[in-house]
Amino acid sequence: MTRPICILICLLHFNWCFGQAPFFERIYGQSFATDVDVNSNGNLILASTIVNAGFTGYAIEVNAFGDTLHTFQYPNSFMHSIRYTSDGGFLFMADTLLYGSDHEARLCKTDSNGIIQWCLPFPTTEFFTYSASLLIHPSGLYYAGYVDDMSMMDNYYFIKAVQPNGQLLNSRVVNGSASLWQYDQGLQLANDSEMIAVSSVSSASCTEVIVLCKMDHLGQVQWYRTYSGPNMYFGNSIVQNTDGGYLIAGTEEAQNNCSALLFRKGLLLKTAANGDSLWSRTYAFPNAYVQFRSIVKDTSGHFYIAGDYRNASTQAVLLMKTDSLGDTLWTRRFYGQWGATPYKMILDAAGNPTIVGSSRPSAFGAEQIYLLKTDTAGNCSLLSAEGVQTPNAKMSIYPNPATDQLTIQTSAGIKEEGVLTIQTMQGKIVHQQNVQTNAPVALPKLASGLYVVGFLQDGFLITQKLIIR
């Protein structure tokens, strides 16, 4: 067994959205994070890599408030994907980045202390494992899907089925192409406990198409579909809908003479359960390049999308929520220190979006690990959400100023249950309770001053300033 080197990655800064637990933006040491998973305790495990003279991988465990619990170091490892396992340990997919006979992708299993119990190597003569995705199947098997090269020449997509003791069960080449690539979240578990993988392939010069592949639990291909449009289509992430179909999040891009970028838009592509295309939609933002990187579905059938937003002066994490038809419910942007880039998004047990990626202190500053957690309305705190309204509702608070009670009145005029939160202008939550609208609410004794009141109902947040006397 290999014992990792335990170090502490210092927390640098975390107050751009006045992050009040449990919602926050946080920065950890010089590095970037490519994947995140959540366990039953609400803890998060991050896969990250420091690029210096070589590559050093880190597994960073934080609690639900973003506080660092453990940091484990794995030398000569470029971290791609990470998953908690049922025994309290975790599973990660990494790459040694050593060209030639010593180069290999590898799947490693640790115990709850981060000590490696076994590593299964996947040797290759290629220079770099372009991407790697992990699945833990309900049967207990581990699945690793990866593309074996980053050079865009003679790429192959492998699916490895591995037993919990680290023994390789089978290996399949799902697809081989002169130019195939896939993001680390391109492999997902379907509702029928089989697998679905989305990737992109260059079919001709300056032409990119999305590839969708359905596989059984042994990696045997059941069907294979490609999707193209008037411009280049990239498929980055996939989720299964409640109707059995799939929703692909990606990018539509146009170039001038295969070099100068003309535009880059977010793309959603909906398919039926058999892969037949049903509809596609693009999402453009003025004077900005946008690509959708990660998509997840909540229990109501709505979708959260994390994207990369860039304009001439900065870059940001774009967080968007849509309904089942792709209609936008709201959008948010988060900038970290100077700018931020998302890599992976998940939902915690309460359905709150959690995003990992990187942030920079300046346009040319070194990348640092970035972790963002918002409420279901996409807000870090009530301060960052000031003035947010639901599409069809208005809220007023009376009396304002208030002393010992208040009433939340909505335009509908009916009693609706929701969560009332009162927060100071410094970001501290001083009161929170379940309430009904259009009915008096007793207040605790609060110091006189200006506060922000928020009412969260059905995933939407309405806020307003309140004076307490």
Helices and strands as residue ranges (DSSP letters): E 5-6, E 24-30, E 32-38, E 44-51, E 55-62, E 68-75, E 78-84, E 90-95, E 104-110, E 116-123, E 131-136, E 142-147, E 155-162, E 168-177, E 180-181, E 187-189, E 195-204, E 207-215, E 221-227, E 232-240, E 246-256, E 260-271, E 277-283, E 289-297, E 303-310, E 315-322, E 328-334, E 339-347, E 353-360, E 368-373, E 395-398, E 405-410, E 417-424, E 429-436, E 440-442, E 449-457, E 460-468
